[in-house]
Amino acid sequence: MSLFPTYLTKNLEQQKKREIPREYGIDFKTGQLTGKIVEGKEAIQVWIWLALQIPRYRFFIYSWDYGNEYESFIGKIRSEEYIRSEAKRMTEECLLINENIQSISDFEVSKKDGILAISFTVNTIYGSISFLEEKILNMV
């Protein structure tokens, strides 16, 4: 005999099980949906790409925890060290909210002609994913 009703204990057990992430596939060059459903590592890659495309706090449909804050660099004169450290912090805050992402490594930032290029490796529970993200920010 259990202290809790059986439907409650079964519900708690189901919550503890981690579900395999699923997303709609995206062609990363065009931003168009592919019509396929991807799972696991590919789904996390889609989630990361979308999180890096969405500005944080702009759209009410997204949680305030979702998206990036790279637009704060626009029109401001900042040193290379400041941009490097802030871009790393912003990227980590953007991505580490996903429970499937363990860490970010090999982080590199470069700024040239108003384009912020960020490359890094995301270490997930399904394996590593390399990213190169370029943002046109018109930085001074």
Backbone as CSV, one residue per row, in Angstrom:
resi,resn,N_x,N_y,N_z,CA_x,CA_y,CA_z,C_x,C_y,C_z
1,MET,0.848,-1.176,0.000,0.000,0.000,0.000,0.891,1.237,0.000
2,SER,0.571,2.162,-0.834,1.365,3.369,-0.990,0.696,4.526,-0.276
3,LEU,1.513,5.447,0.128,1.008,6.651,0.777,0.273,7.537,-0.225
4,PHE,0.760,7.558,-1.479,0.152,8.361,-2.529,-0.720,7.489,-3.424
5,PRO,-1.723,8.079,-3.998,-2.502,7.308,-4.982,-1.599,6.895,-6.143
6,THR,-1.905,5.777,-6.758,-1.036,5.231,-7.798,-0.925,6.153,-9.000
7,TYR,-1.975,6.895,-9.316,-1.888,7.773,-10.482,-0.875,8.891,-10.255
8,LEU,-0.672,9.304,-9.018,0.321,10.338,-8.734,1.741,9.796,-8.842
9,THR,1.998,8.616,-8.325,3.347,8.057,-8.390,3.722,7.712,-9.822
10,LYS,2.773,7.238,-10.618,3.070,6.953,-12.018,3.370,8.234,-12.774
11,ASN,2.653,9.301,-12.457,2.881,10.589,-13.117,4.273,11.126,-12.782
12,LEU,4.712,10.962,-11.536,6.048,11.413,-11.148,7.133,10.619,-11.864
13,GLU,6.926,9.325,-12.034,7.890,8.495,-12.746,7.979,8.895,-14.214
14,GLN,6.864,9.227,-14.803,6.861,9.636,-16.201,7.559,10.970,-16.386
15,GLN,7.452,11.871,-15.416,8.105,13.162,-15.512,9.614,13.030,-15.421
16,LYS,10.090,12.037,-14.688,11.524,11.847,-14.527,12.172,11.341,-15.816
17,LYS,11.424,10.622,-16.631,11.963,10.117,-17.891,12.160,11.288,-18.854
18,ARG,13.297,11.331,-19.459,13.606,12.393,-20.418,13.119,11.981,-21.797
19,GLU,12.380,12.875,-22.414,11.888,12.591,-23.749,12.928,13.009,-24.783
20,ILE,12.945,12.291,-25.895,13.844,12.637,-26.995,13.286,13.889,-27.653
21,PRO,14.107,14.938,-27.797,13.600,16.174,-28.396,13.228,15.985,-29.861
22,ARG,12.156,16.654,-30.282,11.688,16.596,-31.665,11.409,18.014,-32.130
23,GLU,11.794,18.317,-33.348,11.570,19.638,-33.950,11.269,19.453,-35.424
24,TYR,10.715,20.489,-36.030,10.566,20.502,-37.475,11.919,20.850,-38.078
25,GLY,12.327,20.119,-39.093,13.617,20.352,-39.734,13.662,21.696,-40.442
26,ILE,14.837,22.315,-40.426,15.031,23.614,-41.059,16.267,23.547,-41.941
27,ASP,16.168,24.142,-43.132,17.339,24.340,-43.973,18.024,25.591,-43.442
28,PHE,19.190,25.448,-42.856,19.856,26.549,-42.168,20.344,27.643,-43.106
29,LYS,20.517,27.340,-44.374,20.962,28.370,-45.330,19.823,29.300,-45.726
30,THR,18.632,28.739,-45.900,17.500,29.549,-46.342,16.549,29.921,-45.217
31,GLY,16.579,29.160,-44.110,15.656,29.395,-43.012,14.279,28.802,-43.250
32,GLN,14.121,28.012,-44.295,12.842,27.408,-44.647,12.687,26.042,-43.975
33,LEU,11.447,25.703,-43.657,11.160,24.376,-43.118,11.358,23.329,-44.203
34,THR,11.873,22.165,-43.814,12.120,21.100,-44.788,10.936,20.156,-44.938
35,GLY,10.001,20.189,-43.998,8.857,19.283,-44.047,9.109,17.975,-43.335
36,LYS,10.276,17.820,-42.746,10.613,16.602,-42.020,10.635,16.903,-40.525
37,ILE,10.433,15.883,-39.735,10.580,16.011,-38.286,11.891,15.347,-37.911
38,VAL,12.730,16.085,-37.184,14.033,15.561,-36.776,14.019,15.321,-35.270
39,GLU,14.853,14.393,-34.831,14.912,14.024,-33.425,16.343,14.031,-32.931
40,GLY,16.501,14.075,-31.624,17.805,13.957,-31.000,18.726,15.116,-31.294
41,LYS,19.912,14.791,-31.749,20.956,15.789,-32.004,20.518,16.820,-33.041
42,GLU,19.847,16.377,-34.088,19.388,17.303,-35.126,18.324,18.252,-34.581
43,ALA,17.459,17.772,-33.691,16.433,18.620,-33.089,17.073,19.681,-32.193
44,ILE,18.104,19.311,-31.473,18.806,20.283,-30.635,19.497,21.317,-31.518
45,GLN,20.033,20.886,-32.650,20.664,21.821,-33.581,19.649,22.833,-34.108
46,VAL,18.443,22.391,-34.410,17.379,23.298,-34.849,17.026,24.266,-33.729
47,TRP,16.900,23.762,-32.503,16.571,24.615,-31.360,17.647,25.684,-31.157
48,ILE,18.906,25.299,-31.262,20.009,26.257,-31.098,19.955,27.313,-32.192
49,TRP,19.769,26.891,-33.428,19.723,27.841,-34.546,18.594,28.848,-34.347
50,LEU,17.427,28.356,-33.947,16.297,29.261,-33.723,16.565,30.216,-32.567
51,ALA,17.139,29.713,-31.483,17.426,30.570,-30.324,18.413,31.669,-30.686
52,LEU,19.342,31.374,-31.596,20.313,32.382,-32.009,19.733,33.367,-33.030
53,GLN,18.591,33.056,-33.620,17.959,33.956,-34.579,16.964,34.916,-33.919
54,ILE,16.449,34.554,-32.765,15.385,35.316,-32.111,15.977,36.306,-31.109
55,PRO,15.691,37.605,-31.264,16.133,38.570,-30.249,15.309,38.406,-28.973
56,ARG,15.996,38.383,-27.859,15.325,38.223,-26.573,14.500,39.465,-26.245
57,TYR,13.364,39.273,-25.605,12.446,40.315,-25.127,11.669,41.011,-26.242
58,ARG,11.826,40.643,-27.496,11.136,41.361,-28.564,9.735,40.811,-28.836
59,PHE,9.570,39.498,-28.833,8.302,38.890,-29.210,7.624,38.278,-27.992
60,PHE,6.364,38.602,-27.805,5.626,38.113,-26.638,5.376,36.614,-26.681
61,ILE,5.450,36.022,-27.844,5.188,34.588,-27.971,6.286,33.754,-27.294
62,TYR,7.480,34.318,-27.163,8.602,33.595,-26.560,8.801,34.017,-25.111
63,SER,9.261,33.073,-24.299,9.613,33.361,-22.917,10.782,34.340,-22.882
64,TRP,10.923,35.073,-21.805,12.042,36.001,-21.670,13.364,35.259,-21.492
65,ASP,13.310,33.962,-21.280,14.527,33.157,-21.182,15.025,32.717,-22.551
66,TYR,14.223,32.925,-23.596,14.533,32.400,-24.925,15.041,33.507,-25.836
67,GLY,16.080,33.240,-26.582,16.610,34.192,-27.550,17.962,34.739,-27.132
68,ASN,18.482,35.648,-27.969,19.810,36.209,-27.714,19.709,37.717,-27.498
69,GLU,20.785,38.289,-27.023,20.835,39.725,-26.747,21.937,40.416,-27.555
70,TYR,22.290,39.883,-28.703,23.378,40.446,-29.496,23.092,41.865,-29.982
71,GLU,21.823,42.222,-30.078,21.484,43.560,-30.565,21.986,44.669,-29.639
72,SER,22.344,44.342,-28.420,22.853,45.374,-27.508,24.214,45.905,-27.962
73,PHE,24.860,45.224,-28.907,26.136,45.701,-29.455,25.951,46.767,-30.536
74,ILE,24.746,46.890,-31.069,24.513,47.771,-32.212,24.770,49.229,-31.835
75,GLY,25.586,49.884,-32.654,25.814,51.316,-32.518,26.652,51.741,-31.330
76,LYS,27.325,50.819,-30.697,28.125,51.161,-29.523,29.585,50.836,-29.771
77,ILE,30.443,51.713,-29.295,31.884,51.481,-29.406,32.318,50.671,-28.194
78,ARG,32.818,49.498,-28.466,33.263,48.591,-27.396,34.616,48.012,-27.775
79,SER,35.382,47.665,-26.763,36.680,47.048,-27.027,36.482,45.590,-27.442
80,GLU,37.501,45.047,-28.076,37.447,43.638,-28.507,37.260,42.704,-27.313
81,GLU,37.937,43.007,-26.202,37.838,42.156,-25.012,36.417,42.166,-24.453
82,TYR,35.812,43.350,-24.420,34.445,43.468,-23.912,33.490,42.678,-24.801
83,ILE,33.601,42.846,-26.102,32.722,42.141,-27.034,32.905,40.637,-26.900
84,ARG,34.140,40.186,-26.788,34.416,38.753,-26.659,33.771,38.186,-25.392
85,SER,33.963,38.862,-24.265,33.428,38.332,-23.008,31.905,38.416,-22.965
86,GLU,31.330,39.511,-23.452,29.877,39.652,-23.443,29.208,38.702,-24.434
87,ALA,29.807,38.506,-25.589,29.241,37.577,-26.562,29.237,36.157,-26.007
88,LYS,30.292,35.797,-25.300,30.342,34.468,-24.686,29.264,34.339,-23.616
89,ARG,29.130,35.343,-22.760,28.122,35.316,-21.703,26.720,35.239,-22.303
90,MET,26.460,36.061,-23.311,25.141,36.082,-23.941,24.812,34.750,-24.609
91,THR,25.794,34.159,-25.252,25.577,32.869,-25.911,25.303,31.776,-24.884
92,GLU,26.056,31.762,-23.803,25.827,30.770,-22.754,24.449,30.945,-22.129
93,GLU,24.053,32.184,-21.835,22.726,32.420,-21.274,21.627,32.003,-22.238
94,CYS,21.865,32.199,-23.506,20.883,31.855,-24.527,20.705,30.340,-24.642
95,LEU,21.784,29.601,-24.593,21.724,28.173,-24.914,21.644,27.238,-23.718
96,LEU,22.215,27.618,-22.602,22.289,26.680,-21.480,20.973,26.501,-20.738
97,ILE,19.913,27.180,-21.155,18.608,26.931,-20.545,18.016,25.610,-21.032
98,ASN,18.527,25.094,-22.145,18.063,23.819,-22.674,18.682,22.695,-21.843
99,GLU,17.846,21.832,-21.311,18.325,20.756,-20.441,19.177,19.725,-21.168
100,ASN,19.126,19.695,-22.482,19.914,18.745,-23.257,21.325,19.250,-23.560
101,ILE,21.588,20.518,-23.291,22.899,21.110,-23.560,23.698,21.116,-22.263
102,GLN,24.880,20.509,-22.313,25.716,20.407,-21.128,26.687,21.569,-20.993
103,SER,27.339,21.963,-22.095,28.320,23.040,-22.025,28.590,23.592,-23.426
104,ILE,29.327,24.717,-23.431,29.777,25.339,-24.672,31.286,25.453,-24.596
105,SER,31.979,25.039,-25.657,33.444,25.077,-25.662,33.945,25.660,-26.982
106,ASP,35.252,25.853,-27.069,35.928,26.357,-28.274,35.279,27.644,-28.778
107,PHE,35.014,28.572,-27.882,34.307,29.805,-28.211,35.270,30.820,-28.809
108,GLU,34.940,31.334,-29.995,35.758,32.348,-30.662,34.853,33.444,-31.209
109,VAL,35.339,34.689,-31.107,34.583,35.850,-31.576,35.489,36.695,-32.450
110,SER,34.945,37.188,-33.566,35.683,38.153,-34.379,34.706,39.217,-34.861
111,LYS,35.214,40.418,-35.040,34.397,41.543,-35.481,35.090,42.183,-36.666
112,LYS,34.368,42.288,-37.792,34.956,42.902,-38.973,33.845,43.510,-39.822
113,ASP,34.001,44.754,-40.181,33.070,45.467,-41.058,31.614,45.368,-40.586
114,GLY,31.385,45.523,-39.297,30.025,45.505,-38.770,29.407,44.134,-38.635
115,ILE,30.201,43.095,-38.819,29.693,41.729,-38.700,30.364,41.063,-37.500
116,LEU,29.542,40.530,-36.633,30.024,39.791,-35.478,29.969,38.311,-35.816
117,ALA,31.125,37.657,-35.884,31.193,36.227,-36.192,31.528,35.472,-34.915
118,ILE,30.677,34.536,-34.574,30.846,33.750,-33.355,30.884,32.286,-33.750
119,SER,31.918,31.586,-33.310,31.973,30.138,-33.545,32.182,29.438,-32.209
120,PHE,31.548,28.298,-32.062,31.647,27.549,-30.808,31.178,26.121,-31.035
121,THR,31.439,25.287,-30.059,30.984,23.904,-30.070,30.031,23.710,-28.906
122,VAL,28.877,23.155,-29.193,27.888,22.874,-28.155,27.987,21.398,-27.805
123,ASN,28.198,21.111,-26.532,28.293,19.737,-26.055,26.943,19.347,-25.470
124,THR,26.269,18.395,-26.121,24.930,17.965,-25.704,24.998,16.535,-25.192
125,ILE,23.887,16.063,-24.679,23.843,14.678,-24.221,23.835,13.709,-25.407
126,TYR,23.646,14.237,-26.621,23.633,13.420,-27.837,24.918,13.544,-28.650
127,GLY,25.847,14.380,-28.209,27.093,14.581,-28.935,27.382,16.057,-29.118
128,SER,28.475,16.350,-29.804,28.901,17.735,-30.011,28.390,18.276,-31.345
129,ILE,28.083,19.581,-31.345,27.603,20.273,-32.538,28.429,21.538,-32.698
130,SER,29.030,21.738,-33.869,29.810,22.947,-34.143,28.929,23.983,-34.822
131,PHE,29.115,25.246,-34.407,28.321,26.337,-34.963,29.210,27.489,-35.382
132,LEU,28.813,28.147,-36.459,29.395,29.436,-36.872,28.207,30.342,-37.126
133,GLU,28.071,31.351,-36.303,26.952,32.287,-36.407,27.489,33.661,-36.739
134,GLU,26.943,34.274,-37.778,27.346,35.624,-38.158,26.157,36.544,-38.029
135,LYS,26.340,37.638,-37.329,25.290,38.620,-37.125,25.732,39.948,-37.703
136,ILE,24.923,40.538,-38.549,25.217,41.869,-39.076,24.636,42.870,-38.076
137,LEU,25.527,43.549,-37.381,25.094,44.415,-36.292,25.442,45.878,-36.490
138,ASN,26.142,46.219,-37.554,26.546,47.603,-37.784,27.188,48.221,-36.546
139,MET,28.169,47.506,-36.027,28.881,47.996,-34.856,29.876,49.058,-35.292
140,VAL,30.018,50.075,-34.474,30.923,51.184,-34.779,32.330,50.761,-34.459
